[in-house]
Amino acid sequence: MQNFKKNIRKKYQLKRNALSSNNIKELSLQIANKCLEIPIWKKNFYHIFLSIKQKNEVDTEPLLSLLMGKNKKIIIPKINKKIL
């Protein structure tokens, strides 16, 4: 199982590395807009991660703005660098 996860992570890291910053911006906005179609908006609390730009991850800023605009409570995990 460990190798499977490692291979999947590597595969998608390569895919993300192939994206330009404009691609990431566009796709991140599309993801945030698509979230508006999901029937989850009656909830009060939302757990979301902050993206790591160096890893070309989805930019969660548009989604965070959307949540704040809807007066939702946002939970963001704190990473302890000493553990990493």
C-alpha positions, -999 to 999 in steps of 0.1 A, spaced: 0 0 0 28 24 8 44 21 -27 9 26 -42 5 59 -24 40 69 -32 35 62 -69 2 81 -70 17 111 -53 46 111 -77 23 107 -107 1 137 -97 31 158 -87 44 154 -123 10 164 -136 9 195 -114 44 204 -124 33 205 -161 7 232 -153 15 269 -157 5 294 -130 -23 306 -153 -36 271 -157 -36 267 -119 -54 300 -114 -81 290 -140 -86 255 -127 -87 267 -91 -114 292 -99 -133 265 -118 -131 242 -88 -144 269 -65 -173 277 -89 -181 240 -92 -183 237 -54 -213 261 -56 -232 233 -73 -226 208 -44 -254 207 -18 -232 214 11 -240 251 18 -262 246 48 -232 235 69 -216 261 92 -180 247 94 -157 238 66 -123 222 69 -99 233 41 -62 232 35 -40 260 24 -22 252 -8 16 250 -12 25 270 -43 59 253 -47 40 221 -52 16 236 -78 -13 226 -57 -49 238 -63 -51 274 -51 -77 274 -23 -79 312 -21 -110 314 -44 -128 288 -23 -118 305 10 -132 338 -4 -164 321 -13 -167 306 22 -160 339 39 -185 356 16 -211 332 28 -201 338 65 -190 303 70 -166 291 98 -133 279 82 -110 254 99 -74 253 86 -50 227 99 -18 239 115 13 220 105 40 213 131 73 216 112 92 198 140 72 166 132 80 169 95 
